[in-house]
Amino acid sequence: MISKFLSKLKSILFKSAVIPETPLKKEKKVAKSAKTKTKTKTKTKAVNSKKNIETLTTLPGVGAKSAKALYEAGFKTTKAVISADEKDLLAVSGVGINLVKKLKKLK
């Protein structure tokens, strides 16, 4: 049992020590394409978050600041805000009792 483990370990260690014979230019291109994919994903997330914050401002009494605070607190949709518990909404900075009362009237 131990001998099998050691033989597998040796094969893994010696395989990783072998340097692949790929030119550096190809490796750089792969790295660049990986970076552009990451940038695209973050841009998409930023656009989606802006759209979600804008939709939260459609709720009565919710402005830009309170919409951003609600979004950052985890309330991503208007349904999530409306169905949320009063205590959870009051825990968000920038949300007061009057806003909670307006939102509860929507139920």
Buried (B, 14 or more C-beta within 10 A) or exposed (E): EEEEEEEEEEEEEEEEEEEEEEEEEEEEEEEEEEEEEEEEEEEEEEEEBEEBBEBBBEBEBBEEEBBBBBBEBEBBEBEBBBEBEEEBBBEBEBBEEEBBEEBEEEE
